[in-house]
């Protein structure tokens, strides 16, 4: 399978040379079943909490060598009533699609710089594009009208638990080694991602091919520089504190905290 991936990358480099002017914007739609990805313990025997489904947009701005990925502002992030359900949605939207998150990918040098917002603080994490993160399944099909190949993401201990079971479809006919949510390193643009059997889905809405000004592809610089491992540890520790705090409040018979 590694030989197959190496062969794909040879074709990728040939295609890249043939499409030296390819650039544009790829718009994606993310759907998350929060009841699966962030399960909440029941409040009591009469708990009537409904499954929370979130949906939001994002954009990948790219040229042949660089790409910038960020979330789009939508009504879901800016227009909420004061109901408990809407406050819950607002909190989850801020957590799942932070407006200050930016992921920069340099497909030429193999660098990835992620500006991550967590608990109202910014962090900078630098990693590398690696083909070792993928295993080809041998499956192919049309996705958004393009011939795509299916690949499985191989996670490690420093990856967020949200992405432990992830499959993607990428299009070799679009020689861009990038994709949404920081996924990349495949010989073609990623068009579709499925995490944990539908818990999270990221699908392509449309691609607009056009010239891109290099100013739109600036590497993010704001935030505290940390390693991937350190950031994962910060997130795990804080979430565990939040879970324990919530459980303590419920054990004391108090109402759940408002966010």
C-alpha positions as CSV (number, residue, x, y, z in Angstrom):
1,X,0.0,0.0,0.0
2,X,2.9,2.3,0.7
3,X,4.2,1.6,-2.9
4,X,0.7,2.6,-4.2
5,X,0.8,5.9,-2.2
6,X,4.3,6.6,-3.5
7,X,3.1,5.9,-7.0
8,X,0.2,8.3,-6.4
9,X,2.5,11.0,-5.3
10,X,4.6,10.6,-8.5
11,X,1.4,11.2,-10.5
12,X,0.6,14.0,-8.1
13,X,3.9,15.8,-8.9
14,X,3.4,15.4,-12.6
15,X,-0.2,16.7,-12.3
16,X,1.1,19.6,-10.2
17,X,3.5,20.6,-12.9
18,X,0.7,20.4,-15.5
19,X,-1.6,22.6,-13.4
20,X,0.9,25.2,-12.2
21,X,-1.7,27.9,-12.2
22,X,-4.4,26.1,-10.2
23,X,-5.8,28.3,-7.4
24,X,-9.1,29.3,-5.9
25,X,-11.5,28.8,-3.0
26,X,-13.1,25.5,-1.9
27,X,-16.2,26.0,0.3
28,X,-17.1,23.2,2.7
29,X,-20.1,22.4,5.0
30,X,-19.6,20.7,8.3
31,X,-22.3,18.8,10.1
32,X,-21.8,17.6,13.7
33,X,-24.0,15.4,15.9
34,X,-23.0,17.0,19.2
35,X,-24.9,14.4,21.2
36,X,-22.4,11.8,19.9
37,X,-19.2,13.9,19.8
38,X,-19.8,15.6,23.2
39,X,-22.2,13.4,25.2
40,X,-23.7,14.9,28.3
41,X,-24.7,12.9,31.4
42,X,-28.4,13.0,32.0
43,X,-29.7,15.5,34.5
44,X,-32.2,13.1,36.0
45,X,-34.9,10.4,35.2
46,X,-37.0,13.0,33.4
47,X,-34.2,14.5,31.3
48,X,-35.6,15.7,28.0
49,X,-32.4,17.1,26.5
50,X,-32.7,16.8,22.7
51,X,-29.9,15.8,20.4
52,X,-27.9,18.8,19.3
53,X,-27.1,19.0,15.6
54,X,-24.6,21.8,14.5
55,X,-23.9,22.9,11.0
56,X,-21.5,25.6,9.8
57,X,-19.4,26.6,6.7
58,X,-15.7,27.0,6.1
59,X,-13.4,27.9,3.2
60,X,-10.0,26.7,2.0
61,X,-8.2,29.3,0.0
62,X,-5.4,27.8,-2.0
63,X,-2.8,28.1,-4.7
64,X,-0.3,25.5,-5.9
65,X,2.0,25.8,-2.9
66,X,0.0,27.2,0.0
67,X,-3.5,27.0,1.6
68,X,-5.4,28.8,4.3
69,X,-8.4,27.2,6.1
70,X,-10.9,29.1,8.3
71,X,-14.5,29.0,9.4
72,X,-17.1,31.3,7.9
73,X,-19.4,33.5,9.9
74,X,-23.0,32.5,9.6
75,X,-26.3,33.2,11.2
76,X,-25.7,30.3,13.5
77,X,-22.7,32.1,15.0
78,X,-24.2,35.6,15.2
79,X,-28.0,35.4,15.6
80,X,-29.3,33.6,18.7
81,X,-32.3,34.3,21.0
82,X,-31.9,34.2,24.8
83,X,-33.4,30.7,25.2
84,X,-31.4,28.0,27.0
85,X,-31.2,25.9,23.8
86,X,-29.9,28.8,21.8
87,X,-27.3,29.7,24.5
88,X,-26.3,26.1,24.4
89,X,-25.9,26.2,20.6
90,X,-23.9,29.5,20.8
91,X,-21.5,27.9,23.3
92,X,-21.0,24.8,21.2
93,X,-20.5,26.8,18.0
94,X,-17.8,28.9,19.7
95,X,-16.2,25.7,20.8
96,X,-16.5,23.7,17.6
97,X,-15.9,26.5,15.0
98,X,-13.8,29.3,16.7
99,X,-13.7,32.4,14.5
100,X,-10.0,32.9,15.2
101,X,-8.9,29.4,14.1
102,X,-6.7,29.5,11.0
103,X,-4.8,26.6,9.5
104,X,-1.9,27.4,7.2
105,X,-0.5,24.7,4.9
106,X,2.7,25.0,2.8
107,X,2.5,22.0,0.5
108,X,5.9,22.9,-1.0
109,X,7.8,22.8,2.3
110,X,5.5,20.4,4.1
111,X,4.8,22.8,7.0
112,X,1.4,23.2,8.7
113,X,0.9,26.1,11.2
114,X,-2.4,26.0,13.1
115,X,-3.7,29.0,15.0
116,X,-6.1,27.5,17.6
117,X,-8.5,29.4,19.9
118,X,-9.2,27.5,23.2
119,X,-10.8,29.0,26.3
120,X,-10.4,32.5,24.8
121,X,-6.7,32.1,24.3
122,X,-4.7,31.7,21.1
123,X,-2.1,29.0,20.5
124,X,0.2,28.4,17.6
125,X,1.1,24.7,16.7
126,X,3.5,23.8,13.9
127,X,3.5,20.3,12.5
128,X,4.5,18.6,9.2
129,X,2.6,17.1,6.4
130,X,3.1,13.4,6.4
131,X,2.0,10.7,4.0
132,X,2.4,8.1,6.8
133,X,-0.9,9.3,8.2
134,X,-2.9,7.7,5.5
135,X,-3.8,4.2,4.4
136,X,-5.4,3.7,1.0
137,X,-8.6,1.5,1.0
138,X,-8.6,0.8,-2.8
139,X,-12.2,2.2,-3.1
140,X,-13.0,4.8,-5.7
141,X,-16.2,6.8,-6.6
142,X,-17.5,10.1,-7.9
143,X,-17.7,12.8,-5.3
144,X,-19.0,16.3,-6.3
145,X,-18.6,15.1,-9.9
146,X,-14.9,14.2,-9.6
147,X,-13.2,10.8,-9.5
148,X,-12.0,10.3,-5.9
149,X,-10.0,7.7,-3.9
150,X,-10.9,6.7,-0.3
151,X,-8.2,6.8,2.4
152,X,-8.2,6.1,6.1
153,X,-6.6,8.5,8.6
154,X,-4.1,6.8,11.0
155,X,-4.3,8.7,14.3
156,X,-1.8,8.7,17.1
157,X,-1.9,9.4,20.8
158,X,-1.6,13.2,20.3
159,X,-4.5,13.4,18.0
160,X,-7.8,14.7,19.3
161,X,-10.1,11.7,20.2
162,X,-12.7,13.3,17.8
163,X,-10.7,11.9,14.8
164,X,-9.9,8.4,15.9
165,X,-12.0,6.8,13.1
166,X,-11.8,9.0,10.0
167,X,-12.1,8.3,6.3
168,X,-11.7,10.8,3.5
169,X,-12.2,11.0,-0.3
170,X,-9.7,13.0,-2.3
171,X,-9.5,14.0,-5.9
172,X,-6.2,13.3,-7.7
173,X,-7.4,15.4,-10.6
174,X,-7.0,18.4,-8.3
175,X,-3.3,18.3,-7.4
176,X,-3.5,20.2,-4.0
177,X,-2.1,18.3,-1.0
178,X,-4.5,20.0,1.4
179,X,-8.1,19.8,2.7
180,X,-10.5,21.0,5.4
181,X,-9.9,21.0,9.2
182,X,-6.1,20.6,8.7
183,X,-6.3,17.3,6.9
184,X,-3.9,17.0,4.0
185,X,-0.8,15.3,2.7
186,X,-2.7,13.2,0.0
187,X,-2.0,13.4,-3.7
188,X,-5.2,15.5,-4.3
189,X,-7.6,17.9,-2.7
190,X,-9.8,16.3,0.0
191,X,-13.5,16.7,-0.9
192,X,-15.2,14.7,1.9
193,X,-14.5,13.6,5.4
194,X,-16.5,11.2,7.6
195,X,-15.6,10.9,11.3
196,X,-16.9,8.1,13.5
197,X,-19.5,6.9,11.1
198,X,-21.3,10.2,10.6
199,X,-20.6,11.9,14.0
200,X,-18.9,14.6,11.9
201,X,-19.1,15.1,8.2
202,X,-17.3,17.7,6.1
203,X,-18.3,17.9,2.5
204,X,-17.5,20.1,-0.4
205,X,-20.1,22.7,-1.4
206,X,-18.4,24.3,-4.3
207,X,-15.0,25.2,-5.8
208,X,-14.3,28.6,-7.4
209,X,-11.1,28.6,-9.5
210,X,-9.6,32.1,-9.6
211,X,-6.3,33.9,-9.1
212,X,-5.4,34.2,-5.4
213,X,-3.4,37.1,-4.0
214,X,-0.5,35.9,-1.8
215,X,-1.6,38.3,0.8
216,X,-4.6,36.0,1.4
217,X,-2.3,33.1,2.2
218,X,-0.3,34.7,5.1
219,X,0.9,32.3,7.8
220,X,-0.7,33.1,11.2
221,X,1.5,34.6,13.8
222,X,-0.7,35.3,16.8
223,X,-0.8,33.0,19.8
224,X,1.5,31.2,22.3
225,X,3.8,28.7,20.5
226,X,3.2,25.2,21.8
227,X,3.8,21.7,20.5
228,X,1.0,19.5,19.3
229,X,1.5,17.3,22.3
230,X,1.4,20.2,24.7
231,X,-1.8,21.6,23.2
232,X,-3.5,18.2,23.3
233,X,-2.6,18.0,27.0
234,X,-4.0,21.5,27.7
235,X,-7.3,20.6,26.0
236,X,-7.6,17.2,27.8
237,X,-6.9,18.8,31.2
238,X,-9.4,21.6,30.8
239,X,-12.1,19.4,29.5
240,X,-11.6,17.0,32.4
241,X,-11.9,19.9,34.8
242,X,-15.1,21.0,33.1
243,X,-16.6,17.5,33.2
244,X,-15.7,17.2,36.9
245,X,-17.2,20.7,37.7
246,X,-20.4,19.8,35.9
247,X,-20.7,16.5,37.7
248,X,-20.1,18.1,41.1
249,X,-22.9,20.6,40.4
250,X,-25.3,17.9,39.5
251,X,-24.3,15.8,42.5
252,X,-25.1,18.8,44.7
253,X,-28.5,19.2,43.0
254,X,-27.7,22.6,41.4
255,X,-28.7,23.6,37.9
256,X,-26.3,23.2,35.0
257,X,-24.0,26.2,34.5
258,X,-25.0,28.7,31.7
259,X,-22.3,29.4,29.1
